[in-house]
């Protein structure tokens, strides 16, 4: 009987302990849904300032009164929604319908990108000055032919074609025959760029600084020097190159070039470095299409840029 009572006591004691340890307070965790930004308090003047900034950065000029009113009204009617912002930015970058003073928005945008590129690579060399270089080369070609100097003829023809590539890059970008990479390659492969960055050492460092926003590693510099100074084939950025033309093409086709352009346009348009996540989000769409418009559109449609 004592043994039975002891067993009951052990059994009930175990039940009590089990109930104590298994009891716990139920807590409800409230997860608030993402709240959409409130744009109802954005003033008309801030919307108009956004429109003006958009026109200046994309077309290099302020919006007219009619354009400012039209774009601002469209944004208001859409409650400043992203879809409307993207549509308006694309209109300024791609619309080819006739516009008084601009020829078209696409033409003005192409001119803007061309001017920014010349300022970046060629210290803003004007088209008339480039045309003058072409005229001088045409005269030099005639003289060399009269003298039977075929080497000088071919050298001058090559130099002239490099200048034509610079001038033609704007139109090719306008009609989307060639992209921003080709424009940058043309800007680095001509006598003006050579004159600004004299000798191979300065040239290589300038290419890395302008295109990749950094200095070359020692290995990259050695390979680049083989190509630029000695015209010897070497692998650079997973491409083989043996002359300046092939070298410039290899640079602008690299992953590093695409990443650097994202960083550069962030700095130009909103004066800061992009985060790793921002670079990651933009890199693959940009690398797939090579369209610089992809980067510009994403930056200009941000609340940060619009200051809403």
Buried (B, 14 or more C-beta within 10 A) or exposed (E): EEEEEEEEEEEEEEEEEEEEEEEEEEEEEEEEEEEEEEBEEBEEEBBBBBBBBBBEBBBBBEBEEEBBEBBBEBBBEBEBEEEBBBEBBBBBBBBEEEBEEBBBBBBBBBBBBBBBBBEBBBEEBEEEEBEEBBEEBEEBBEEBEEEEBEEBBEBBBEBBBBBBBBBBBBEBBBEEEBBBBBBBBBBBBBEBBBEBBEEBBEBBBBBBBBBBBEEBEEEBBEBBBBBBEEEEEBEBBEBEBBEBBBBBBBBBBBEBBBBBBBBBBBEEBBEEEBEEEBBEBBBEEBBEEBBBBBBBBBBBBBBEBBEB
